[in-house]
Amino acid sequence: MSDTSPIDSFSQLQLAEPLSRAVADMGYESMTPIQAQAIPVVLQGRDVMGAAQTGTGKTAAFSLPLLQRMLKHENSSTSPARHPVRALVLLPTRELADQVAKSVKDYAKYTQLRCTVVFGGIDMKPQTMELKKGVEILVATPGRLLDHIEAKNCVLNQVEYVVLDEADRMLDIGFLPDLQRILSYLPKQRTTLLFSATFSSEIKRLASSYLQDPVTIEVARSNAAASTVEQHFYSVGADDKRRALHQVLRKNGIKQAFVFVNSKLGCARLARSLEREGLNTTALHGDKSQDERLKALDAFKKGEVDLLVCTDVAARGLDIKDVPAVFNFDVPFNAEDYVHRIGRTGRAGASGLAVSFVAASDARLVADIEKLIKTKIEIEAIEYDEDRPRGRINDGRRAWGGDDPRDVLDAPPAERAPRRERAPSRAAAPDPFFDQPYQPPVTDVAPVWEAAAKATGNARAISANIKPRRKVAALFKSE
């Protein structure tokens, strides 16, 4: 732990006037635990290895002190040479990189320090133009940054500060070789800040390789869910999850929520189904272009979309204020992803609701979550207000008959009508021949090939359907 006594408010930091004014514009007053402990240490120039649960303000914890220390380099020159990259912030996903870059620009808006962001999925040319102008703070994803390094669009030999944010996620998705290559381009003498949701053995090895005598700051128990989030697990059949989602939304009066799905295909299908059922929905997953992903996020932030159906690409770090609920339409395969998913609600001390729909096949996944969060999970039964699902969607397994929109799959087996009655076909009337039971043929006439064999008097005779081997004259006659 840091030996610096924690402070409580931003007014105690004695930040430079441009930064203090930007912080006041954003309405920041009291600091979160990670900010209170990390900012004074970074201001001293020490390396930091910080762990905090998601949604605790890590971006401000590293951005504000770095900007404070870099103010000595600000200048109004138009020469790119006067604006080399001095701070590098690496993040695992495009959405996180874009979000962090916007926050840094907000903090630095009254200074002359320049900031830009580079990530994949979009054209490199506009990013190259920004880099050529010169920037002091570069926010990037590892893959696209290496592309720019190889294209000689940016030089990192004057970097003084490196931030590895969501480091555990970068290792999970295989960015370790890219990180090692990028760090090899940087000066040996620098300040390195590593922030991670967990301190796994891999993270500790990474820290020991690239951090020098770091101050360890851990303000929350590893993998702990936020105490402000109310968690519920409902036992729901795989075919009834959409109906259960409607029920919880209606019962709790929820106007906006994340809905997490395990696969990209399932995400797209669920978003289309909910849209047809009258909910204002958009999808966010890895198969969408970067422009589509940013537009979906922007619409959700502005309140133009009620439900953001997404994969785990949105599970980490996205800071969207006042989202009241998170739904795990599918229980995540990785228990740690559960903590990150429900961290999208209940942010910055606000209350939130996390609802998970548990199918019969999810027992092992729920047990993993229970072991991780060290809390006994009670599986609840869900009660429906009405005896019918929302909407009139026929997905091939459901049939709607007449004016009664009741789902026939919800009725007891004894009350279900035969398929022919509830889903009449326009095809021709069925042939009665196919309704008769099977009757073996009454004739005892032997097949043709058997009759031919009996006629030769030899049971081992060759079938008439097999051609005999052709005789070929021998060159030499045996005695």
C-alpha positions in Angstrom: 0.0 0.0 0.0 1.0 3.5 -0.5 2.5 5.4 2.4 0.8 8.6 1.3 -2.2 9.4 3.3 -5.4 9.3 1.2 -7.2 12.5 0.4 -11.0 12.8 -0.1 -11.7 15.5 -2.7 -10.3 16.9 -5.9 -9.9 20.3 -4.3 -7.2 18.9 -2.1 -5.0 17.8 -5.0 -3.8 21.3 -5.9 -4.0 20.6 -9.6 -3.0 23.2 -12.1 -5.7 25.8 -12.9 -6.6 24.4 -16.4 -7.0 20.9 -14.9 -9.0 22.1 -11.9 -11.3 24.0 -14.2 -11.9 20.9 -16.4 -12.6 18.8 -13.3 -15.1 21.3 -12.0 -16.8 21.4 -15.4 -17.3 17.6 -15.2 -18.8 17.9 -11.7 -16.1 15.9 -9.9 -16.0 16.6 -6.2 -15.2 13.6 -4.0 -12.8 10.9 -5.2 -13.2 7.2 -5.4 -10.8 5.0 -3.4 -8.6 4.1 -6.4 -8.4 7.8 -7.3 -7.6 8.9 -3.7 -4.7 6.4 -3.4 -3.3 6.3 -6.9 -3.2 10.0 -7.9 -0.8 11.2 -5.2 1.5 8.2 -6.0 1.5 9.0 -9.7 2.2 12.6 -9.0 5.4 11.5 -7.2 6.5 9.7 -10.4 6.3 6.2 -8.9 5.3 3.1 -10.9 1.8 1.8 -9.9 0.2 -1.7 -9.9 -3.4 -0.9 -9.2 -6.5 -3.2 -8.8 -10.0 -2.0 -8.5 -13.4 -3.3 -9.4 -14.8 -2.0 -12.7 -16.5 1.4 -12.7 -14.4 3.0 -9.9 -12.9 5.8 -11.9 -9.5 4.4 -13.0 -9.3 6.7 -16.1 -9.2 9.8 -13.9 -6.8 8.1 -11.5 -4.1 7.9 -14.1 -5.0 10.7 -16.6 -5.1 13.7 -14.2 -1.7 13.1 -12.6 -0.1 12.4 -16.0 -1.5 15.6 -17.4 -0.3 17.5 -14.4 3.3 16.3 -14.8 3.2 16.9 -18.6 2.1 20.5 -18.4 5.8 21.5 -18.4 5.9 20.3 -22.0 2.8 22.2 -23.4 3.5 24.7 -26.1 1.6 26.5 -28.9 4.1 25.6 -31.6 2.6 24.1 -34.9 5.7 22.1 -35.5 5.1 18.3 -35.0 8.6 18.0 -33.6 7.5 20.1 -30.6 4.7 17.6 -29.8 6.3 14.1 -29.5 4.4 11.3 -27.9 5.1 11.5 -24.1 2.3 9.3 -22.7 1.1 6.1 -24.2 -2.2 4.5 -23.0 -2.9 0.9 -24.2 -6.3 -0.8 -23.9 -7.7 -4.1 -25.2 -10.8 -3.0 -27.1 -11.8 -0.2 -29.6 -14.7 1.0 -27.5 -12.5 1.4 -24.4 -9.8 3.2 -26.3 -12.4 5.6 -27.8 -13.9 6.2 -24.3 -10.6 6.8 -22.6 -9.5 9.2 -25.3 -12.6 11.3 -24.9 -12.1 11.5 -21.2 -8.5 12.6 -21.5 -9.5 15.2 -24.1 -12.1 16.5 -21.6 -9.5 16.8 -18.8 -7.0 18.5 -21.1 -9.4 20.8 -22.9 -8.0 24.0 -21.2 -4.4 23.0 -21.9 -2.3 22.9 -25.1 -1.6 19.2 -24.8 -2.8 17.1 -27.7 -4.4 13.7 -27.5 -5.5 11.3 -30.2 -6.7 7.7 -30.4 -5.8 4.9 -32.9 -7.6 1.6 -33.1 -8.5 -1.0 -35.8 -11.6 -1.5 -37.8 -11.4 1.9 -39.6 -9.2 3.6 -42.2 -5.6 4.4 -41.1 -5.3 7.6 -43.2 -7.2 10.0 -40.8 -5.2 8.5 -37.9 -2.0 9.0 -39.7 -2.7 12.6 -40.4 -3.4 13.2 -36.7 -0.1 11.5 -35.7 1.9 13.5 -38.2 0.7 16.7 -36.6 2.2 15.6 -33.3 0.5 14.5 -30.1 1.6 14.3 -26.5 -1.0 11.6 -25.3 -1.6 8.6 -27.6 -4.4 6.2 -26.7 -4.3 3.0 -28.7 -5.1 -0.7 -29.1 -2.0 -2.8 -29.5 -2.6 -4.2 -33.0 -3.3 -0.9 -34.7 -0.4 0.8 -32.8 2.0 -1.8 -34.2 0.6 -1.0 -37.7 1.5 2.6 -37.3 4.9 1.9 -35.8 5.7 -0.3 -38.8 4.5 2.4 -41.2 6.7 4.9 -39.3 3.7 7.1 -38.6 4.7 7.5 -34.9 7.9 7.4 -32.9 7.9 6.4 -29.2 11.5 7.2 -28.2 10.4 10.1 -26.0 7.6 8.4 -24.1 7.8 9.2 -20.4 4.6 7.5 -19.2 3.0 4.1 -20.1 -0.4 3.0 -18.9 -1.6 -0.6 -19.4 -5.3 -0.5 -18.6 -7.4 -3.6 -18.3 -4.2 -5.6 -18.5 -5.8 -8.9 -17.6 -8.2 -8.6 -20.5 -5.3 -7.8 -22.9 -3.6 -11.0 -21.8 -6.8 -13.0 -22.1 -7.2 -12.1 -25.7 -3.6 -12.8 -26.6 -2.0 -9.4 -26.7 1.1 -10.3 -24.7 3.4 -10.7 -27.7 2.2 -7.3 -29.1 2.7 -5.7 -25.7 6.2 -7.0 -25.5 7.0 -5.6 -29.0 5.5 -2.2 -28.2 7.4 -1.9 -24.9 10.6 -2.8 -26.6 10.3 0.5 -28.6 10.1 2.6 -25.4 12.8 4.2 -23.4 14.0 2.2 -20.4 13.6 5.1 -18.0 9.8 5.8 -17.8 6.9 5.6 -15.4 4.7 2.6 -15.9 1.2 2.3 -14.6 -0.6 -1.1 -14.7 -4.3 -1.4 -13.9 -6.1 -4.6 -13.8 -9.3 -6.0 -12.3 -7.4 -9.0 -11.0 -3.8 -9.8 -9.9 -3.4 -13.1 -11.5 0.0 -14.9 -11.7 0.4 -13.7 -15.4 -0.2 -10.1 -14.4 2.3 -10.3 -11.6 4.9 -11.7 -14.0 4.2 -8.9 -16.5 4.6 -6.3 -13.7 7.9 -7.8 -12.5 9.2 -7.6 -16.0 8.3 -4.0 -16.8 7.6 -2.1 -13.6 10.3 -0.8 -11.3 9.6 -1.0 -7.5 5.8 -0.4 -8.1 3.4 0.7 -5.4 0.6 -1.8 -5.1 -2.8 -0.4 -4.7 -5.8 -2.7 -4.2 -9.0 -1.0 -3.1 -11.4 -3.9 -3.5 -11.4 -7.7 -3.0 -10.4 -9.4 -6.3 -13.3 -10.3 -8.4 -15.8 -8.8 -6.0 -19.2 -7.6 -7.4 -20.2 -4.1 -6.5 -22.2 -4.0 -3.3 -24.7 -1.6 -4.8 -25.8 -4.1 -7.4 -28.8 -6.3 -6.5 -28.3 -9.8 -8.0 -31.1 -12.2 -9.0 -30.8 -15.7 -10.7 -34.1 -17.0 -12.2 -34.6 -20.5 -13.4 -35.9 -20.2 -16.9 -36.3 -22.7 -19.8 -34.2 -22.0 -22.9 -37.3 -21.2 -24.9 -38.8 -18.8 -22.3 -36.0 -16.4 -21.8 -37.5 -13.7 -24.0 -40.8 -13.9 -22.1 -38.9 -13.7 -18.8 -37.0 -10.6 -20.0 -40.3 -8.9 -20.8 -41.7 -9.8 -17.4 -38.7 -8.4 -15.4 -38.6 -5.2 -17.5 -42.3 -4.7 -17.0 -42.4 -5.6 -13.3 -39.5 -3.3 -12.4 -40.3 -0.5 -14.8 -36.8 -0.7 -16.4 -36.4 1.7 -19.3 -32.8 0.9 -20.3 -30.5 -2.1 -19.9 -27.6 -4.1 -21.2 -28.5 -7.6 -22.4 -25.5 -9.9 -22.6 -25.4 -13.0 -24.9 -22.5 -15.5 -25.3 -22.3 -15.6 -29.1 -22.3 -13.1 -31.9 -25.0 -15.0 -33.9 -27.2 -15.3 -30.8 -26.7 -11.5 -30.2 -27.9 -10.6 -33.7 -30.9 -13.0 -33.6 -32.0 -11.8 -30.1 -31.8 -8.1 -31.1 -34.0 -8.8 -34.2 -36.5 -10.7 -32.1 -36.8 -8.1 -29.4 -37.1 -5.4 -32.1 -40.0 -7.3 -33.7 -41.6 -7.6 -30.2 -41.8 -3.8 -29.8 -38.6 -3.0 -27.9 -36.2 -0.3 -29.1 -33.1 -2.5 -29.5 -29.7 -2.4 -31.1 -26.9 -5.0 -31.2 -23.2 -4.7 -30.4 -20.8 -7.5 -31.3 -17.5 -8.2 -33.0 -18.9 -8.8 -36.5 -20.1 -5.3 -36.7 -18.0 -2.6 -38.3 -16.3 -0.1 -36.0 -18.6 2.7 -37.3 -21.7 0.6 -36.5 -20.4 -0.3 -33.0 -19.7 3.4 -32.2 -23.1 4.4 -33.5 -24.8 1.8 -31.4 -22.9 2.9 -28.2 -23.7 6.6 -28.9 -27.4 5.9 -29.4 -27.5 3.9 -26.2 -25.7 6.7 -24.3 -28.1 9.3 -25.6 -31.1 7.2 -24.6 -32.3 6.7 -28.1 -32.1 2.9 -27.6 -33.7 1.0 -24.7 -31.8 -2.3 -24.8 -28.2 -2.8 -25.9 -27.9 -6.5 -26.8 -24.2 -7.3 -26.8 -21.5 -9.9 -26.4 -18.6 -9.6 -23.9 -17.0 -7.0 -26.1 -19.0 -4.5 -24.0 -18.4 -6.3 -20.7 -15.4 -4.3 -19.6 -14.7 -0.7 -18.9 -17.6 1.0 -20.8 -18.7 3.9 -18.7 -22.4 4.7 -19.4 -24.0 6.5 -16.5 -27.3 5.6 -14.9 -28.0 2.3 -16.6 -30.4 0.7 -14.1 -30.0 -3.0 -15.1 -28.0 -5.7 -16.7 -29.4 -9.0 -18.0 -27.4 -12.1 -18.5 -29.6 -13.6 -21.2 -26.9 -16.3 -21.3 -24.8 -17.2 -18.2 -21.2 -16.4 -19.2 -18.8 -19.2 -19.8 -16.1 -17.5 -17.8 -17.1 -16.6 -14.2 -14.9 -13.5 -14.2 -16.9 -12.1 -17.1 -20.0 -12.2 -14.8 -18.4 -9.7 -12.5 -17.5 -7.4 -15.4 -20.9 -7.7 -17.0 -22.8 -6.7 -13.9 -20.3 -3.9 -13.4 -22.0 -2.0 -16.2 -24.7 -1.0 -13.7 -24.4 0.4 -10.2 -21.5 2.6 -11.2 -20.1 5.4 -9.0 -22.1 4.4 -6.0 -25.5 4.3 -7.8 -27.8 1.3 -7.3 -28.3 -1.3 -10.0 -30.0 -4.6 -10.8 -28.4 -7.7 -12.3 -30.6 -10.5 -13.5 -29.4 -13.8 -14.9 -31.5 -16.4 -16.6 -30.4 -19.9 -15.7 -31.3 -22.8 -17.9 -31.0 -26.4 -16.7 -27.6 -26.8 -18.5 -26.1 -23.8 -16.7 -25.6 -25.5 -13.3 -21.8 -25.8 -13.6 -21.4 -22.2 -14.8 -23.5 -20.9 -11.9 -21.4 -23.0 -9.5 -18.2 -21.3 -10.9 -19.7 -17.9 -10.3 -20.7 -18.8 -6.8 -17.2 -20.0 -6.1 -15.6 -16.8 -7.6 -17.8 -14.2 -5.8 -17.9 -16.3 -2.6 -21.6 -15.8 -2.2 -24.4 -18.4 -2.0 -26.6 -18.1 -5.1 -30.3 -18.8 -4.7 -32.0 -19.8 -7.9 -35.5 -18.2 -7.9 -38.6 -19.1 -9.8 -40.1 -16.4 -12.0 -43.8 -15.6 -11.9 -45.5 -14.2 -15.0 -48.3 -11.6 -14.8 -50.0 -12.9 -17.9 -50.4 -16.3 -19.6 -49.0 -15.4 -22.9 -45.7 -14.1 -24.3 -45.3 -10.6 -25.7 -45.6 -10.3 -29.5 -46.8 -12.8 -32.1 -43.6 -14.3 -33.3 -43.6 -17.7 -34.9 -40.1 -19.1 -34.7 -41.1 -22.5 -36.2 -41.8 -24.1 -32.9 -44.8 -22.0 -31.9 -48.2 -21.9 -33.6 -50.9 -19.3 -33.3 -54.4 -20.3 -33.9 -57.4 -18.1 -34.6 -57.9 -15.1 -32.3 -56.2 -16.9 -29.4 -52.6 -15.8 -29.3 -51.7 -18.1 -26.4 -48.5 -20.1 -27.0 -49.5 -23.7 -27.5 -46.2 -24.8 -25.9 -47.3 -23.2 -22.6 -50.4 -25.5 -22.4 -50.4 -28.9 -20.7 -49.8 -31.8 -23.1 -53.4 -33.1 -22.6 -54.8 -29.7 -23.8 -52.6 -29.4 -26.9 -54.5 -29.8 -30.1 -53.0 -32.1 -32.8 -50.6 -30.3 -35.1 -52.9 -30.7 -38.1 -55.7 -28.8 -36.3 -53.6 -25.9 -34.9 -51.5 -25.4 -38.0 -53.7 -26.4 -41.0 -51.8 -26.9 -44.2 -52.7 -25.6 -47.6 -51.3 -28.8 -49.3 -53.6 -31.5 -50.9 -55.5 -33.9 -48.7 -53.4 -36.7 -47.3 -53.5 -40.0 -49.2 -55.3 -42.7 -47.1 -52.8 -45.3 -48.3 -50.2 -43.9 -46.0 -52.5 -44.3 -42.9 -52.9 -48.0 -43.4 -50.7 -50.4 -41.3 -47.9 -52.3 -43.0 -48.9 -55.7 -44.5 -46.3 -58.1 -45.9 -46.8 -59.4 -49.5 -48.9 -62.6 -49.9 -47.1 -64.0 -52.9 -44.6 -66.8 -52.5 -43.0 -66.5 -55.9 -39.2 -66.6 -55.6 -37.1 -63.8 -57.0 -35.7 -64.2 -60.5 -32.1 -64.7 -59.4 -33.1 -67.5 -57.0 -35.1 -69.3 -59.7 -32.1 -69.1 -62.1 -29.8 -70.6 -59.4 -32.2 -73.5 -58.8 -32.5 -74.2 -62.5 -28.8 -75.0 -62.7 -29.0 -77.5 -59.9 -26.0 -75.9 -58.2 -26.7 -73.8 -55.1 -23.3 -72.1 -55.5 -23.9 -71.2 -59.2 -22.8 -67.7 -60.2 -25.6 -65.2 -60.5 -26.7 -64.4 -64.0 -26.1 -60.8 -63.1 -22.3 -61.3 -62.8 -20.3 -61.5 -66.0 -17.9 -64.6 -66.1 -14.2 -64.0 -66.4 -13.1 -63.7 -70.0 -10.9 -66.6 -71.2 -7.5 -65.6 -72.5 -5.3 -68.0 -74.6 -2.2 -69.2 -72.7 1.2 -68.7 -74.2 2.6 -71.9 -72.8 0.5 -75.1 -72.3 1.1 -77.0 -69.1 1.8 -80.8 -69.3 
